[in-house]
Amino acid sequence: MHLYPITAYHYLVLAAALFALGATGVMLRRNIIILFMSIELMLNAVNLNLVAFSRLNGHVVGQVFALFIVAVAAAEAVVGLGILLAFYRNKETLNIDEVNLLRG
């Protein structure tokens, strides 16, 4: 049995696939929860790239930056879910087309 090492190329392909899946979800879906999940998927793809290049170059800077992105994404998720909860209580729907009704 011959084992192949996992290189930076493998991480980049996986990150590109995750980012494309997230971008597709952002463009095609109308549910706000799926939209937020797609944005989180794209952020995780960027984090995977940061960690892969950080390991490739032997620096810790990419890993530290990825850790900050995870912390900001957690705060964004809390604020976003709070807004979603308030929106659902007012309009009783999570359809993105109804968001423009918040203006007035």
N, CA, C and O of each residue as an XYZ file, in Angstrom:
416
protein
N       0.837     -1.175      0.000
C       0.000      0.000      0.000
C       0.886      1.244      0.000
O       1.827      1.350      0.787
N       0.579      2.166     -0.877
C       1.373      3.370     -1.026
C       0.560      4.568     -0.553
O      -0.523      4.835     -1.073
N       1.076      5.277      0.419
C       0.361      6.418      0.980
C       0.870      7.715      0.359
O       2.076      7.920      0.223
N      -0.052      8.573     -0.008
C       0.298      9.867     -0.567
C       0.160     10.935      0.509
O      -0.820     10.944      1.254
N       1.122     11.824      0.595
C       1.003     12.887      1.610
C      -0.040     13.928      1.196
O      -0.269     14.174      0.012
N      -0.648     14.516      2.187
C      -1.595     15.599      1.934
C      -0.797     16.888      1.830
O      -0.113     17.290      2.772
N      -0.893     17.521      0.688
C      -0.120     18.743      0.443
C      -1.024     19.972      0.542
O      -2.227     19.863      0.777
N      -0.415     21.136      0.359
C      -1.184     22.383      0.393
C      -2.196     22.431     -0.746
O      -3.251     23.054     -0.618
N      -1.879     21.778     -1.852
C      -2.803     21.734     -2.991
C      -4.134     21.096     -2.591
O      -5.195     21.568     -2.999
N      -4.082     20.042     -1.806
C      -5.307     19.377     -1.361
C      -6.167     20.317     -0.511
O      -7.388     20.362     -0.660
N      -5.517     21.062      0.376
C      -6.256     22.014      1.205
C      -6.869     23.131      0.360
O      -7.989     23.570      0.619
N      -6.132     23.584     -0.647
C      -6.644     24.649     -1.506
C      -7.840     24.179     -2.328
O      -8.795     24.933     -2.518
N      -7.798     22.957     -2.809
C      -8.929     22.425     -3.573
C     -10.154     22.287     -2.676
O     -11.265     22.634     -3.078
N      -9.952     21.781     -1.462
C     -11.062     21.646     -0.517
C     -11.636     23.018     -0.155
O     -12.854     23.184     -0.092
N     -10.771     23.992      0.081
C     -11.238     25.335      0.425
C     -11.982     25.971     -0.747
O     -12.982     26.659     -0.546
N     -11.502     25.746     -1.966
C     -12.195     26.292     -3.133
C     -13.570     25.660     -3.290
O     -14.530     26.347     -3.638
N     -13.672     24.364     -3.038
C     -14.969     23.690     -3.128
C     -15.924     24.209     -2.051
O     -17.101     24.436     -2.332
N     -15.439     24.397     -0.835
C     -16.275     24.933      0.244
C     -16.725     26.360     -0.064
O     -17.882     26.712      0.162
N     -15.811     27.175     -0.578
C     -16.164     28.549     -0.904
C     -17.186     28.595     -2.040
O     -18.122     29.393     -2.001
N     -17.012     27.746     -3.044
C     -17.970     27.717     -4.161
C     -19.343     27.249     -3.687
O     -20.365     27.765     -4.138
N     -19.367     26.280     -2.786
C     -20.634     25.808     -2.235
C     -21.316     26.912     -1.430
O     -22.530     27.091     -1.526
N     -20.542     27.650     -0.641
C     -21.102     28.761      0.125
C     -21.591     29.889     -0.766
O     -22.654     30.459     -0.517
N     -20.826     30.220     -1.805
C     -21.242     31.281     -2.724
C     -22.504     30.885     -3.478
O     -23.367     31.725     -3.734
N     -22.613     29.620     -3.831
C     -23.824     29.140     -4.490
C     -25.025     29.260     -3.556
O     -26.108     29.662     -3.982
N     -24.837     28.917     -2.299
C     -25.919     29.049     -1.327
C     -26.342     30.481     -1.122
O     -27.530     30.757     -0.956
N     -25.384     31.412     -1.131
C     -25.717     32.827     -0.965
C     -26.514     33.337     -2.161
O     -27.461     34.106     -1.998
N     -26.136     32.913     -3.349
C     -26.791     33.437     -4.554
C     -28.147     32.806     -4.848
O     -29.021     33.464     -5.413
N     -28.336     31.549     -4.477
C     -29.536     30.838     -4.913
C     -30.629     30.712     -3.866
O     -31.792     30.532     -4.226
N     -30.306     30.798     -2.610
C     -31.298     30.559     -1.561
C     -31.961     31.831     -1.106
O     -31.370     32.908     -1.188
N     -33.191     31.721     -0.623
C     -33.941     32.866     -0.136
C     -34.194     32.799      1.368
O     -34.719     33.756      1.936
N     -33.844     31.717      2.019
C     -34.024     31.589      3.459
C     -32.838     32.254      4.155
O     -31.687     32.002      3.799
N     -33.113     33.093      5.134
C     -32.057     33.864      5.787
C     -31.116     32.952      6.569
O     -29.913     33.211      6.611
N     -31.628     31.901      7.183
C     -30.778     30.993      7.951
C     -29.793     30.283      7.029
O     -28.617     30.150      7.367
N     -30.255     29.830      5.881
C     -29.356     29.179      4.926
C     -28.356     30.194      4.377
O     -27.211     29.842      4.094
N     -28.773     31.426      4.230
C     -27.865     32.478      3.784
C     -26.737     32.677      4.793
O     -25.572     32.765      4.404
N     -27.064     32.749      6.077
C     -26.035     32.881      7.107
C     -25.132     31.651      7.163
O     -23.922     31.777      7.353
N     -25.713     30.469      6.998
C     -24.891     29.253      6.998
C     -23.932     29.247      5.815
O     -22.801     28.776      5.941
N     -24.361     29.758      4.681
C     -23.494     29.819      3.503
C     -22.353     30.814      3.721
O     -21.223     30.568      3.298
N     -22.643     31.918      4.371
C     -21.595     32.893      4.679
C     -20.584     32.290      5.641
O     -19.381     32.498      5.481
N     -21.049     31.552      6.631
C     -20.144     30.877      7.567
C     -19.289     29.842      6.848
O     -18.115     29.669      7.178
N     -19.864     29.156      5.873
C     -19.106     28.173      5.094
C     -17.995     28.860      4.302
O     -16.886     28.335      4.196
N     -18.294     30.022      3.751
C     -17.265     30.765      3.026
C     -16.173     31.268      3.971
O     -14.997     31.269      3.607
N     -16.548     31.693      5.175
C     -15.540     32.102      6.158
C     -14.652     30.929      6.562
O     -13.447     31.101      6.745
N     -15.229     29.751      6.701
C     -14.429     28.576      7.046
C     -13.490     28.177      5.919
O     -12.397     27.673      6.177
N     -13.896     28.394      4.679
C     -12.997     28.131      3.556
C     -11.801     29.073      3.598
O     -10.671     28.655      3.346
N     -12.042     30.325      3.912
C     -10.944     31.288      4.039
C     -10.038     30.896      5.198
O      -8.816     30.988      5.082
N     -10.616     30.463      6.309
C      -9.810     30.018      7.447
C      -8.939     28.824      7.075
O      -7.783     28.745      7.492
N      -9.478     27.904      6.304
C      -8.701     26.742      5.874
C      -7.512     27.175      5.024
O      -6.420     26.625      5.163
N      -7.713     28.150      4.152
C      -6.608     28.687      3.356
C      -5.556     29.356      4.240
O      -4.356     29.163      4.041
N      -6.008     30.138      5.209
C      -5.063     30.810      6.101
C      -4.213     29.810      6.871
O      -3.000     29.988      6.988
N      -4.828     28.776      7.390
C      -4.090     27.785      8.168
C      -3.164     26.973      7.264
O      -2.045     26.650      7.663
N      -3.613     26.640      6.057
C      -2.770     25.868      5.136
C      -1.527     26.657      4.740
O      -0.420     26.118      4.751
N      -1.704     27.930      4.392
C      -0.545     28.736      4.018
C       0.344     29.035      5.217
O       1.563     29.137      5.079
N      -0.257     29.173      6.385
C       0.528     29.391      7.587
C       1.425     28.190      7.870
O       2.598     28.343      8.211
N       0.870     27.018      7.727
C       1.670     25.805      7.943
C       2.715     25.626      6.855
O       3.829     25.177      7.126
N       2.361     25.974      5.633
C       3.293     25.849      4.514
C       4.499     26.775      4.691
O       5.633     26.385      4.412
N       4.251     27.995      5.153
C       5.332     28.963      5.318
C       6.027     28.875      6.664
O       7.074     29.493      6.856
N       5.474     28.128      7.592
C       6.102     27.969      8.898
C       5.885     29.129      9.843
O       6.628     29.276     10.814
N       4.886     29.958      9.584
C       4.573     31.085     10.453
C       3.254     30.822     11.164
O       2.423     30.049     10.689
N       3.073     31.467     12.296
C       1.862     31.289     13.081
C       0.840     32.386     12.798
O      -0.278     32.335     13.309
N       1.206     33.359     12.004
C       0.368     34.534     11.790
C      -0.978     34.149     11.177
O      -2.012     34.665     11.601
N      -0.984     33.263     10.196
C      -2.228     32.833      9.559
C      -3.148     32.115     10.525
O      -4.367     32.278     10.469
N      -2.570     31.324     11.408
C      -3.385     30.596     12.384
C      -3.990     31.541     13.407
O      -5.135     31.358     13.818
N      -3.236     32.545     13.820
C      -3.752     33.534     14.769
C      -4.867     34.352     14.110
O      -5.890     34.637     14.734
N      -4.659     34.724     12.851
C      -5.676     35.486     12.128
C      -6.939     34.646     11.952
O      -8.045     35.175     12.056
N      -6.792     33.345     11.688
C      -7.947     32.459     11.568
C      -8.693     32.359     12.896
O      -9.921     32.282     12.913
N      -7.973     32.360     13.986
C      -8.609     32.332     15.304
C      -9.430     33.590     15.548
O     -10.524     33.512     16.106
N      -8.917     34.756     15.136
C      -9.681     35.995     15.257
C     -10.922     35.968     14.366
O     -11.975     36.475     14.755
N     -10.804     35.384     13.183
C     -11.961     35.290     12.295
C     -13.036     34.404     12.909
O     -14.225     34.700     12.789
N     -12.633     33.324     13.562
C     -13.610     32.448     14.227
C     -14.318     33.205     15.345
O     -15.528     33.053     15.517
N     -13.590     34.017     16.109
C     -14.202     34.794     17.190
C     -15.174     35.828     16.638
O     -16.264     36.004     17.183
N     -14.796     36.511     15.568
C     -15.686     37.504     14.962
C     -16.907     36.820     14.356
O     -18.014     37.355     14.429
N     -16.717     35.641     13.758
C     -17.845     34.909     13.174
C     -18.820     34.455     14.251
O     -20.029     34.433     14.021
N     -18.308     34.092     15.427
C     -19.195     33.709     16.516
C     -20.024     34.906     16.984
O     -21.221     34.775     17.239
N     -19.392     36.061     17.094
C     -20.130     37.268     17.477
C     -21.138     37.647     16.398
O     -22.250     38.077     16.707
N     -20.755     37.491     15.141
C     -21.679     37.782     14.037
C     -22.874     36.838     14.058
O     -23.996     37.248     13.760
N     -22.641     35.591     14.404
C     -23.739     34.626     14.465
C     -24.719     34.990     15.576
O     -25.931     34.866     15.398
N     -24.208     35.434     16.709
C     -25.083     35.812     17.825
C     -25.932     37.025     17.461
O     -27.138     37.041     17.703
N     -25.300     38.037     16.880
C     -26.042     39.234     16.486
C     -27.026     38.909     15.367
O     -28.169     39.366     15.389
N     -26.585     38.121     14.390
C     -27.456     37.745     13.277
C     -28.662     36.944     13.728
O     -29.770     37.172     13.244
N     -28.466     36.011     14.645
C     -29.606     35.235     15.137
C     -30.554     36.086     15.967
O     -31.763     35.854     15.961
N     -30.015     37.071     16.682
C     -30.889     38.006     17.400
C     -31.749     38.819     16.452
O     -32.937     39.021     16.701
N     -31.153     39.283     15.372
C     -31.914     40.028     14.359
C     -32.949     39.127     13.707
O     -34.082     39.547     13.470
N     -32.564     37.888     13.417
C     -33.512     36.940     12.817
C     -34.692     36.657     13.734
O     -35.833     36.566     13.281
N     -34.415     36.522     15.009
C     -35.489     36.262     15.963
C     -36.461     37.439     16.022
O     -37.676     37.239     16.050
N     -35.936     38.658     16.042
C     -36.807     39.840     16.038
C     -37.593     39.935     14.734
O     -38.770     40.296     14.745
N     -36.956     39.615     13.619
C     -37.636     39.647     12.325
C     -38.744     38.604     12.263
O     -39.835     38.876     11.761
N     -38.461     37.405     12.776
C     -39.469     36.347     12.745
C     -40.653     36.686     13.645
O     -41.796     36.368     13.315
N     -40.387     37.322     14.767
C     -41.492     37.701     15.655
C     -42.399     38.745     15.019
O     -43.605     38.746     15.261
N     -41.831     39.631     14.209
C     -42.629     40.674     13.569
C     -43.340     40.187     12.316
O     -44.515     40.497     12.124
N     -42.664     39.439     11.465
C     -43.215     39.085     10.153
C     -43.633     37.634     10.019
O     -44.331     37.285      9.066
N     -43.222     36.770     10.954
C     -43.536     35.336     10.959
C     -43.089     34.625      9.687
O     -43.749     33.698      9.219
N     -41.964     35.067      9.134
C     -41.347     34.416      7.991
C     -39.847     34.680      8.024
O     -39.390     35.660      8.613
N     -39.092     33.799      7.386
C     -37.651     33.990      7.265
C     -37.240     34.118      5.805
O     -36.092     33.842      5.457
N     -38.159     34.530      4.956
C     -37.882     34.712      3.539
C     -37.141     36.028      3.331
O     -37.553     37.066      3.848
N     -36.054     35.983      2.578
C     -35.226     37.176      2.372
C     -35.959     38.252      1.584
O     -35.619     39.431      1.691
N     -36.959     37.869      0.794
C     -37.701     38.855      0.014
C     -38.566     39.754      0.904
O     -38.977     40.833      0.476
N     -38.838     39.327      2.109
C     -39.669     40.113      3.024
C     -38.855     41.104      3.850
O     -39.433     41.891      4.599
N     -37.534     41.086      3.731
C     -36.682     41.956      4.552
C     -36.920     43.422      4.248
O     -36.805     44.255      5.147
N     -37.245     43.761      3.019
C     -37.466     45.175      2.695
C     -38.690     45.737      3.388
O     -38.889     46.952      3.359
N     -39.511     44.921      4.005
C     -40.675     45.412      4.747
C     -40.285     46.025      6.089
O     -41.128     46.635      6.746
N     -39.024     45.877      6.512
C     -38.589     46.454      7.781
C     -38.423     47.969      7.690
O     -38.327     48.639      8.718
N     -38.388     48.508      6.499
C     -38.139     49.947      6.336
C     -39.305     50.815      6.788
O     -39.101     51.944      7.234
N     -40.502     50.309      6.677
C     -41.565     51.216      7.074
C     -42.876     50.641      7.108
O     -43.844     51.329      7.432
